């Protein structure tokens, strides 16, 4: 039983380290996707 808990804890620790390193890249990707979606779905005013 202890081995399973240790594996889960190790997985969560690895995931935490990964997120700590790459959260900025993910945030920039979300901002870029939001800007692209706004451009595609926004109002098109033809002057």
Order of alpha helices (4+ residues) and beta strands (2+ residues): alpha
